[in-house]
Amino acid sequence: MLINTIGNKENKKIIMLSGSFCNSKSMENLYNILKDDYYIILPEYTGHYENSTFTTRKEEASHVMEYLKENNIQTIDMIYGQSMGAEIGIELLYQLTNNGIKVNNSFFDGAPCIKLSYLYKKIMYFKFKTLIKMLKSKSMDDLMNWKFLNKFTNGDPESLKPMLEPILEIAPIISNETISNENECCYTFDFPKLDDDIQKIMYFFYAKEEKAYRTCIDGVKKAYPNANYEIVEGYGHLTYSVKNKDEYVKKLKKIIK
């Protein structure tokens, strides 16, 4: 794993975890606002740079934990995760709290916390593979017209352009093995056991129309009944954070305070 940082190390610390096949630049619209007040830790998953392959959610989280230990960082003010990054974030929260590193807050946007059948995972692997192939060989305009993306974003694919454009940089080096392992990471979630006090510092954010909400919310609430939940309407997967970035960042800051 590669880890970049932005900001003053003396400030409160936020770990920001991107979604499937995204590098940290996909969250630039958010951390450019946060960087003056916080120290931002930005992991780049294995498989998203040359000569590496994504393996598992647990291993990615362990790389972040080892980085914190090596840099003597004992407190994290927020773990922030988008989509698959939310699942890695939950695993990281579990690992850190069981290894003596304090986490004050966590915020998970569009977390696809679910276990799917073998057949459904095969279907999603095909869709992800098609996406990466398109990114390798087609233009962003071609991608904007893809029906899957239109459905994924609740009819608003343009809103995800700031997140998708950085993927064009790394698509050529994403292997089929990385695609398969990230697909497994997304859709075979095991809900790490977190006690009531830890659940109270967890914030889940979903758009009511996104598939991640419709298919996952019951399981997430069952596993983490004491967590905080905010559901908005009229948005697709992750699109709220782009279309309302200033308001969204205020939410994050308010939770940290």
C-alpha positions as CSV (number, residue, x, y, z in Angstrom):
1,M,0.0,0.0,0.0
2,L,1.1,3.6,-0.7
3,I,0.0,6.3,1.7
4,N,0.0,10.0,1.0
5,T,-0.7,12.8,3.5
6,I,-1.8,16.4,3.3
7,G,-1.9,19.1,5.9
8,N,-0.3,19.8,9.3
9,K,0.5,16.6,11.3
10,E,-0.3,18.5,14.5
11,N,-4.0,18.9,13.4
12,K,-6.8,16.4,14.0
13,K,-6.4,13.4,11.8
14,I,-8.7,12.0,9.2
15,I,-8.2,8.8,7.2
16,M,-10.0,8.9,3.9
17,L,-10.7,5.6,2.1
18,S,-11.8,5.6,-1.5
19,G,-14.2,3.3,-3.3
20,S,-13.6,0.4,-5.7
21,F,-11.0,1.1,-8.4
22,C,-10.7,4.7,-7.2
23,N,-7.5,6.4,-6.1
24,S,-7.3,9.1,-3.5
25,K,-7.8,11.8,-6.1
26,S,-11.4,10.7,-6.4
27,M,-12.0,12.5,-3.0
28,E,-10.1,15.6,-3.9
29,N,-13.3,17.7,-3.9
30,L,-13.6,16.9,-0.2
31,Y,-10.0,16.9,1.1
32,N,-9.2,20.2,-0.6
33,I,-11.6,21.8,1.7
34,L,-10.5,19.8,4.8
35,K,-6.7,20.0,4.4
36,D,-6.3,23.4,6.0
37,D,-7.9,22.3,9.3
38,Y,-7.0,18.6,9.4
39,Y,-4.2,16.2,8.7
40,I,-5.4,14.0,5.9
41,I,-4.1,10.4,5.5
42,L,-4.8,9.0,2.0
43,P,-4.2,5.3,1.4
44,E,-3.8,4.1,-2.1
45,Y,-4.9,0.4,-2.2
46,T,-2.6,-2.3,-3.5
47,G,-3.7,-3.1,-7.1
48,H,-4.1,0.6,-7.8
49,Y,-0.5,1.2,-8.7
50,E,2.2,-0.6,-10.7
51,N,3.4,-4.1,-9.7
52,S,0.7,-4.6,-7.0
53,T,-2.5,-6.6,-6.6
54,F,-5.4,-5.9,-4.3
55,T,-6.0,-8.9,-2.0
56,T,-8.5,-8.5,0.9
57,R,-10.3,-6.0,3.0
58,K,-8.5,-7.2,6.1
59,E,-5.1,-6.9,4.6
60,E,-5.7,-3.3,3.3
61,A,-6.8,-2.3,6.8
62,S,-3.8,-3.9,8.4
63,H,-1.5,-1.9,6.1
64,V,-3.1,1.3,7.3
65,M,-2.8,0.2,11.0
66,E,0.9,-0.6,10.5
67,Y,1.5,2.8,9.0
68,L,-0.1,4.5,12.0
69,K,2.1,2.4,14.4
70,E,5.2,3.2,12.5
71,N,4.4,6.9,12.6
72,N,3.4,6.8,16.3
73,I,-0.1,8.0,15.6
74,Q,-2.2,7.0,18.6
75,T,-5.5,8.9,17.8
76,I,-7.6,9.2,14.7
77,D,-10.4,11.7,14.8
78,M,-12.3,10.3,11.9
79,I,-12.2,7.2,9.6
80,Y,-14.0,8.3,6.4
81,G,-14.9,5.7,3.8
82,Q,-16.8,5.7,0.5
83,S,-18.5,2.6,-0.9
84,M,-15.9,-0.2,-0.7
85,G,-13.8,2.2,1.3
86,A,-16.5,2.2,4.0
87,E,-16.2,-1.6,4.3
88,I,-12.4,-1.3,4.6
89,G,-13.1,1.5,7.1
90,I,-15.3,-0.7,9.3
91,E,-12.6,-3.4,9.3
92,L,-10.0,-0.7,10.1
93,L,-12.1,0.6,13.0
94,Y,-12.2,-3.0,14.3
95,Q,-8.5,-3.5,14.0
96,L,-7.5,-0.1,15.5
97,T,-9.8,-0.4,18.5
98,N,-8.4,-3.9,19.2
99,N,-4.8,-2.7,19.0
100,G,-4.8,0.3,21.3
101,I,-5.3,3.1,18.7
102,K,-8.2,5.4,19.6
103,V,-10.8,6.4,17.0
104,N,-13.1,9.2,17.9
105,N,-15.5,9.1,14.9
106,S,-16.2,7.3,11.7
107,F,-18.3,8.2,8.7
108,F,-19.3,5.6,6.0
109,D,-21.0,6.8,2.8
110,G,-22.8,4.2,0.7
111,A,-21.4,1.2,2.4
112,P,-22.3,-2.0,0.4
113,C,-22.2,-4.2,3.5
114,I,-23.7,-7.4,2.2
115,K,-23.0,-11.1,1.4
116,L,-24.1,-12.0,-2.1
117,S,-24.5,-15.4,-3.7
118,Y,-21.7,-16.8,-6.0
119,L,-23.9,-16.2,-9.1
120,Y,-24.6,-12.6,-8.2
121,K,-20.9,-11.9,-7.5
122,K,-20.1,-13.4,-10.9
123,I,-22.5,-10.9,-12.5
124,M,-21.0,-8.0,-10.6
125,Y,-17.5,-9.1,-11.6
126,F,-18.5,-9.0,-15.2
127,K,-19.9,-5.5,-14.7
128,F,-16.8,-4.3,-13.0
129,K,-14.6,-5.9,-15.6
130,T,-16.7,-4.2,-18.3
131,L,-16.3,-0.8,-16.5
132,I,-12.5,-1.1,-16.3
133,K,-12.3,-2.2,-19.9
134,M,-14.3,0.9,-21.0
135,L,-12.1,3.1,-18.9
136,K,-9.0,1.6,-20.7
137,S,-10.4,2.0,-24.2
138,K,-13.2,4.6,-24.3
139,S,-13.7,8.2,-23.5
140,M,-15.5,9.7,-20.5
141,D,-18.4,10.6,-22.7
142,D,-18.8,6.9,-23.7
143,L,-18.9,6.1,-20.0
144,M,-21.5,8.7,-19.2
145,N,-23.8,6.9,-21.7
146,W,-23.4,3.5,-20.0
147,K,-26.8,2.2,-18.8
148,F,-25.3,0.6,-15.7
149,L,-23.7,3.8,-14.6
150,N,-27.0,5.7,-15.2
151,K,-28.8,3.3,-12.9
152,F,-26.0,3.3,-10.4
153,T,-26.2,7.1,-10.0
154,N,-30.0,7.3,-10.0
155,G,-30.0,8.9,-13.5
156,D,-27.2,11.4,-12.7
157,P,-23.9,10.0,-14.0
158,E,-22.5,13.5,-14.6
159,S,-22.3,14.1,-10.9
160,L,-19.8,11.3,-10.5
161,K,-17.4,12.7,-13.1
162,P,-15.0,14.2,-10.5
163,M,-14.7,10.7,-9.0
164,L,-14.5,8.8,-12.3
165,E,-11.9,11.0,-14.0
166,P,-9.1,9.9,-11.7
167,I,-9.9,6.3,-12.4
168,L,-8.8,6.8,-16.0
169,E,-5.3,7.3,-14.6
170,I,-5.2,3.9,-12.9
171,A,-7.5,1.8,-15.1
172,P,-4.6,0.6,-17.4
173,I,-2.8,-1.1,-14.5
174,I,-5.8,-2.7,-12.8
175,S,-5.6,-6.5,-13.3
176,N,-8.4,-9.0,-13.5
177,E,-7.2,-10.4,-10.2
178,T,-7.6,-7.0,-8.5
179,I,-11.1,-6.7,-10.0
180,S,-12.0,-10.2,-8.7
181,N,-10.6,-9.5,-5.2
182,E,-12.3,-6.0,-5.0
183,N,-15.5,-7.6,-6.1
184,E,-15.1,-10.2,-3.3
185,C,-14.3,-7.4,-0.8
186,C,-17.5,-5.5,-1.7
187,Y,-19.9,-8.3,-1.6
188,T,-18.7,-10.7,1.1
189,F,-18.9,-8.6,4.2
190,D,-18.6,-10.3,7.6
191,F,-19.7,-7.4,9.9
192,P,-16.8,-7.2,12.5
193,K,-18.2,-7.3,16.0
194,L,-18.0,-3.8,17.6
195,D,-19.2,-3.0,21.1
196,D,-22.0,-0.5,21.9
197,D,-19.6,2.4,22.6
198,I,-17.8,1.9,19.3
199,Q,-21.1,1.7,17.4
200,K,-22.1,5.1,18.8
201,I,-19.2,6.7,17.0
202,M,-20.2,5.2,13.6
203,Y,-22.2,7.3,11.1
204,F,-23.8,5.7,8.1
205,F,-24.9,7.9,5.2
206,Y,-27.1,6.6,2.3
207,A,-29.2,7.9,-0.4
208,K,-32.6,6.2,-0.3
209,E,-32.6,5.5,-4.0
210,E,-29.2,3.8,-4.1
211,K,-29.0,0.1,-4.3
212,A,-26.5,-0.1,-1.4
213,Y,-29.3,1.3,0.8
214,R,-32.1,-0.9,-0.4
215,T,-30.1,-4.1,-0.2
216,C,-27.9,-3.4,2.9
217,I,-29.6,-1.2,5.4
218,D,-31.4,-3.9,7.3
219,G,-28.3,-6.0,7.7
220,V,-26.2,-2.9,8.8
221,K,-28.8,-1.8,11.4
222,K,-29.0,-5.4,12.7
223,A,-25.2,-5.6,13.1
224,Y,-24.8,-2.1,14.4
225,P,-28.1,-1.0,16.1
226,N,-26.4,1.8,18.1
227,A,-24.8,3.5,15.2
228,N,-26.0,6.8,13.7
229,Y,-27.9,6.8,10.4
230,E,-28.7,9.6,7.9
231,I,-30.8,8.9,4.8
232,V,-31.2,11.5,2.1
233,E,-33.6,11.3,-0.9
234,G,-33.1,12.1,-4.6
235,Y,-29.5,11.0,-5.0
236,G,-27.5,8.1,-6.4
237,H,-24.5,6.3,-5.0
238,L,-22.1,8.9,-3.5
239,T,-23.5,11.7,-5.6
240,Y,-24.6,13.8,-2.6
241,S,-21.0,14.3,-1.6
242,V,-20.3,15.8,-5.0
243,K,-23.4,17.9,-5.6
244,N,-23.5,19.3,-2.0
245,K,-19.8,19.2,-1.1
246,D,-19.8,22.3,1.1
247,E,-22.7,21.1,3.2
248,Y,-21.3,17.6,3.2
249,V,-18.0,18.7,4.6
250,K,-19.8,20.7,7.3
251,K,-21.4,17.5,8.4
252,L,-18.0,15.8,8.7
253,K,-16.6,18.8,10.6
254,K,-19.6,18.9,13.0
255,I,-19.2,15.2,13.8
256,I,-15.5,15.6,14.5
257,K,-16.2,18.5,16.8
